[in-house]
Amino acid sequence: QVQLVESGGGLVQAGGSLRLSCAASGSFISIAAMGWYRQAPGKQRELVAFSTSGGRTNYADSVKGRFTISRDNAKNTVYLQMNSLKPEDTAVYYCNADIATFIIRSYWGQGTQVTVSS
């Protein structure tokens, strides 16, 4: 069974930094895109950043220049380095990955809370 396990959330003051990690485990053939989404209270889940298996990355306009997504393919892990955090970055952050077993499907992590105080 494939699982995505996240870590690294927490409480930080505005202007601070956090690093999120998400590791895929279980039996699978390969991982295509990996990314991060977030959902703030009362809002829809939104894409923060993603990285393809070929290394292409994309970011939401609201985080460009502050967040960096990276992958360690040997460890099946994706990271999100978040700098210059703002109170509006407060949300539950979810890891997402397109993983191939006998089919390719999208998997989600359990979510990790990020709270930025002003």
Buried (B, 14 or more C-beta within 10 A) or exposed (E): EBEBBBEBBEEBEEEBEBBBBBBBEEEBEEBEBBBBBBBBEEEEBEBBBBBBEEEEEBBBEEBEEBBBBBBEEEEBBBBBBBBEBBEEBBBBBBBBBBBEBEEEEEBBBEBBEBBBEE
